[in-house]
Amino acid sequence: MSTLILGGTREAREIAHIASGERGFDIVSSLAGRVRDPLLPEGPVRIGGFGGVVGLRKWLANNEIAVVINATHPFAGTISANAHSAATDLGLPILHVRRPGWSEQPGDRWIRVPDLDAAVREVAELGERVFLTIGRQGVAAFAGLTKQWFLIRAIDPPTGALPPHHELLLARGPFAPADEQRLLRKHRIDVLVTKDSGGDQTAAKLDAARTAGLPVVVVDRPALPPGAVVVESVDAAWRWLRDIASR
């Protein structure tokens, strides 16, 4: 059964690993190509965009894909919507794998916002030294804040405009709580900005902010398309895929 896994996440790599070891599954993983040195999954991999809904629909048909698993980052809203539309147009089953978001804990000082523009407005009022951990995309939204200093952490350098006062820290998780606490102290951070990515790879910064009593601006995830079939774990995705295959 030819299966396209839209990936770039640990969940996608784990699904590809499991399915590649099972008879009857022909797996191809697709990465957007936005990270220069991505962690590659097991099995065949294609890198790059599809050209919107029309291009993806054509690719699925030309490659005789039977099933689509969208295991992209929770903030990959465009490809999630395009994949859902393309698969639905072709009558293909599609599953969206979304790890659970982070939950606020006692002692947290979270400010939830719907998007980056709202995060910018909050940051302008909250502090002067900002730890920005939203990845490289979206950093340009903060370029107009001239009074704040930013520590910007990302895997690859941002390509758009940057705030005038900043330091760039290139790093890939997981991060340890003690290291995150030292980072906050070293740079005298007084507010953290993050997307609600979920998972344990970068959750330590939330523990560090809680310990330090810092406010955290948390950007909510974009909504999945109406009618989307969603699971939260690799095990649930694998059960779904086997069930589809058994039919």
C-alpha positions, 0 to 999 in steps of 0.5 A, spaced: 500 500 500 503 506 497 503 511 503 505 518 503 508 521 510 508 528 510 513 529 515 519 533 518 517 531 525 519 525 530 512 522 529 513 522 522 520 518 522 517 513 527 511 511 523 516 511 517 521 506 521 515 502 523 511 501 516 518 500 512 519 494 516 512 491 515 511 487 509 505 490 504 507 497 505 510 502 500 512 508 504 515 515 501 516 521 506 516 528 504 520 534 507 518 541 506 526 542 505 526 548 510 531 545 514 538 545 511 540 539 515 534 535 516 533 528 520 532 523 515 526 518 516 528 511 514 526 509 507 525 513 500 525 521 501 522 527 497 524 534 499 521 540 497 514 543 496 508 540 491 506 547 488 499 547 492 493 543 492 493 542 485 500 540 485 500 535 490 493 532 487 497 531 481 503 528 485 498 523 489 495 521 482 501 520 478 505 516 484 499 512 485 498 513 492 493 510 496 493 513 503 496 520 506 499 521 513 500 528 515 505 528 521 508 535 519 509 540 525 503 542 528 504 549 525 504 547 518 498 549 517 498 550 509 501 543 507 496 540 512 490 544 509 493 542 502 494 535 504 487 534 506 484 538 500 488 534 495 486 527 499 479 528 499 479 530 492 482 524 490 477 520 495 484 518 499 484 516 506 488 521 510 490 521 517 493 527 521 498 526 527 498 531 532 502 531 538 498 533 544 499 541 546 503 543 552 498 544 558 499 550 563 502 547 570 501 551 577 506 556 577 506 558 570 504 565 567 502 564 560 499 568 556 495 565 550 495 568 543 492 566 537 497 568 532 504 572 532 501 579 531 498 578 537 504 575 540 508 582 538 503 586 541 504 582 548 511 582 548 511 590 547 508 591 554 511 585 558 519 586 558 525 588 555 529 582 554 526 576 550 527 569 549 524 568 542 523 560 540 518 560 535 523 557 529 526 561 524 519 563 520 515 568 523 521 572 526 520 578 522 514 579 525 518 582 531 522 586 527 519 592 528 520 592 536 526 597 537 526 597 544 526 590 546 533 585 546 531 578 543 535 572 544 533 568 537 533 561 538 532 556 531 535 550 528 537 555 521 538 562 521 532 566 519 531 569 512 527 575 513 528 582 517 530 581 524 529 586 530 535 591 531 537 588 537 538 581 538 543 575 538 542 569 534 543 562 537 543 556 532 541 550 536 537 543 535 533 540 541 532 536 546 534 541 551 535 540 559 532 544 564 538 546 567 541 548 561 535 552 559 535 556 566 542 558 565 541 560 559 535 565 562 540 567 567 546 569 563 541 573 558 537 576 563 531 574 560 524 577 562 519 574 557 519 567 553 515 567 547 514 560 544 509 556 539 505 551 542 509 545 539 508 540 544 512 534 545 518 533 550 524 536 545 523 543 547 519 543 553 524 544 558 524 552 557 517 552 560 520 549 566 525 554 566 521 559 565 516 557 571 522 556 576 524 563 574 517 566 575 517 569 568 511 570 563 510 566 557 507 568 551 504 562 548 502 562 540 496 557 539 496 552 533 492 553 527 486 549 526 486 543 522 481 542 516 473 541 518 472 533 518 479 531 519 481 525 522 486 526 528 490 522 532 495 524 538 500 518 538 505 514 533 501 507 536 494 510 534 497 512 527 500 505 526 493 502 528 489 506 523 494 505 517 494 497 519 486 498 519 486 501 512 491 496 509 486 490 512 480 493 508 
